[in-house]
Amino acid sequence: MSVWQLVAVGLVLLLGLLGVLMPGIPGPPIVWAGVLWWALTERTGVAWTVLIAATALLLLNQALKWLLPARNLRAAGAPYRTLLLAGLAGIAGFFLVPVLGGLLGAVGGLYALERVRLGSHGDAWASTRTVMRAIGLSVLIELFACLLVVGAWMGAVLAK
């Protein structure tokens, strides 16, 4: 696979990660499609293994989403822009501090943005807790699953 194709697959995977955070864009299917494209082009044992693992993980993610209660962001009170920026901080955190950085970046980014918006620690922390309850584990599990798939893809590409 050429460098340009790898960059294109990486951009598709990035779009999928952003799709987890934006309503209307199906993040996990886009991530899976990017890995499928890469595996069909590479045709190696590692590529097929990553595709099979990604398929299993993303199917498990879908099952968990159906089992968890629905999220109600309107009741949480934080603007969508704040939620989007907190999600981007989670993505950046995942790459800065592998795996745990995603959660730390998302929650830390949300708190920092709410602190700037609301002014006080108490109000920002209360808002952060409310948003985390409203979003719940649903988005975090979906984002974590997609980040694991992207991380496995990156590992396979870099190991080659």
Number of C-alpha atoms within 10 A of each C-alpha: 10 8 8 9 13 16 11 14 20 19 14 20 26 19 18 26 27 22 19 24 22 15 10 8 15 16 24 28 18 21 30 22 18 24 27 20 16 23 21 12 13 13 11 11 10 16 21 17 14 22 24 15 15 24 19 12 18 21 15 13 20 16 11 15 16 10 10 11 13 13 17 13 18 11 10 17 13 18 12 14 10 17 22 18 16 23 27 19 21 27 24 16 21 22 15 13 13 13 16 14 19 25 21 17 23 25 21 18 23 27 23 18 20 24 18 11 14 14 11 11 14 11 15 20 17 13 20 24 17 17 23 20 15 19 18 18 17 22 16 19 16 23 26 22 22 27 25 19 24 23 16 19 24 13 12 14 13 8 8 6
